[in-house]
Every structure is written in C-alpha cells, then in structure tokens.
Amino acid sequence: MLTGIIRSGLKSLSVELWKGNQSGSILSIIKKAALYFARKEFYRNAINERADLSVLKEKRTAAVSIGLFLIVFSYLIVIPAFFVVGLISAWLKKPMVGVIGIPLVYGLSWLLLMLGMYLTGPRYAKALGRWVSRIILEKILGDEAKTIRTLPQEDLEKDTTKN
C-alpha cells in the first residue's frame, strides 16, 4: 500500500516536471536556434525563394539517374540488411558475425550513398538541402518564418545585433 502511494506520488511529480518550465525552456532554445539559422543567408534565401524539389522534374542524364537510384537503394537496403545479418548471426550462434557484419553493411550503405551523391552532383544536393532547411524552419517557426521572409536585409542585421 505504501509503495503504491510513493509510486503514484513520484509519477505525478515527474508528470508535473515534464509539463512545467523544463520543457518550455527546451522549446525556447530550439526556437531561438531556429531564428538564428533563419537569419543566415542560405536559410533566409531558402525561405524567401520557397525552395522546392523542382530540379527533380527536369530531364536527367544517365549518371544522375544512376546516382538517384543508388541514394534511394542505400536507404532501402540498410534496415533489411541489418535484420538479415542479425538473423544469420543468431542462426549460426556466432555473435561476432553480427558484431562485424552490421557495421560492414552500414559502411556499404554509406558508400552507396556517397557514390550516388557524387554521380548526381552538387546541384541536387543543394536543392535537397535548401528544401529540407526551409521545411524544418517553417515547421519550428510557424508564422515567424513569414516575417523573416518579408523583412529586408537591413532589419534582420539590426535584429541580430540586439541579441
């Protein structure tokens, strides 16, 4: 009976701490960091120009198509390969197969990713980076991203010197 009361008290205390100022300060730090990055030229231009993935709609060369395939393939192969290596390790009852095999599979997937990025070229990587940056900053900042988009460069520099 007494342990149940203590457990429920600790549980309610932890819930109160989670809902209190602790989580608010973390969100505040994330929002301040997002505002800091949104003022940088690369991110500001991504927001202002509404960066998208329209570069993927253009006609591609064979090397770019192979590179895009390798990038997608590297993501699709890695998780199933982990399970296969783990199952083989368990079936053989040799854990060293998993200890050595899983990092090797992970390294192979990274090599495929890097080869794919090399074949596609910097144009596609930059387009993807700009699009992801815009999406993440708009999700974190919400309507504040629109104000950053509308403020001229001079106002942003003045605002940055205040912080």
Protein Blocks (a to p, Z undefined) as FASTA:
>chain_A
ZZmmmmmmmmmmmmmmmmmmmlmmmmmmmmmmmmmmmmpmklmmmmmnopafklmmpccd
fklmmmmmmmmmmmmmmmmmmmmmmmmmmmnopaklmmmmmmmmmmmmmmmmmmmmmmno
mmlmmmmmmmmmmmmmmmmnmmmmmmmmmpcfklmmmmmmmZZ
